[in-house]
Amino acid sequence: MPFADIQGIKTRYEVMGEGPPLLLLAPVGFDDSISRRWADRVWRGFRPMESLTPHFRVIVYDRRESGGSGGCVEPLTWALCARHAKGLLDHLQIDQVYLLGGCVGCSVALALAAEFPERCRALLLHWPVGGFHWLSRGRANFDRHIAFVREHGLKGVADLARRSKVFWSDPDAGPWSSIIATDDAFAEAFVRQDPDQYLRIVEQSRDSLFADTLPAGATCEQLVAMKIPAFIMPGNDVLHTASCAHVLRELMPQATLSSLKPTQQNGTTIARWIYESAGVTSAAARPGMAA
């Protein structure tokens, strides 16, 4: 699997299939990885690599601070994630793509569309995140890490990260845990930094990524200004609220909300929605195909 240096960050990626380019912005919180079993999460049996590569050129990658990619200890923002994704497109010399986001991937897609609209052909947003419980859980995870640093220091964080590697399910380890666990040089520099300055960076990251109950990734002003076709498939749980999808539909001028309920969503119907939204013909999009 190839790696690229994107803005000084080692980035693991893969390109598969033929057709119009589609950037896959995967779910699984802050623990996104090419190797994770996405189909067992919000995509409910949908396997994008198998379903989409016959008719799309699919670009998949590990976001910064996750999976096999690196990162940098700096205030994290959705815009920062968007610039990293745009850097990968630059590296691959791809001018414009479909953006397929699931869960947190929707937030990166929205940020990319807000920052670099000229690179986005259309947005396909499946189960966007937002709402009170999303805000509360995200802030609580960062607060847990802050409390752990104050009690155990950065050396304690590094020791835990080497065992845990996963921030979203083990918040004590912090958002840089996957890099600490796999990059000895990064881990050594992490332990040597000033703890007070580090805590300020963590607090800034929390306050930027989890600022309010609105859909994460772009401000209301940015959403209203988006002149990009957007296709939204709502979720229906406390982290992926149906109301979040409806807010996007209300604010984005060219947004279309799928009528499929979560109980109707499966590998076949999600693939059909993607192909029909993108205007690409495939077996999954043929009328009459069993759901």
Buried (B, 14 or more C-beta within 10 A) or exposed (E): EEBBEBBEBBBBBBBBBEBBBBBBBBBBBBBBBBEBEBBEBBBBEBBBBEBBBEBBBBBBBBBBBBBBBBBBBEBBBBBBBBBBBBBBBBBBEBEEBBBBBBBBBBBBBBBBBBBBEEBBBBBBBBBBBBBEBBBBBBBEBBBBBBEBBEEBEBEBBBBBBBEBBBBBEBBBBBBBBBBBBBBEEBBEEBBEEEEEEBBEBBBBBBEBBBBEBBBBBBBEEBBEBBEBBBBBBBBBEEBBBBEBBBBBBEBBEEBEBBEBEBEEBBBBBBBBBBBBBBEBEBEBBEEEEEE
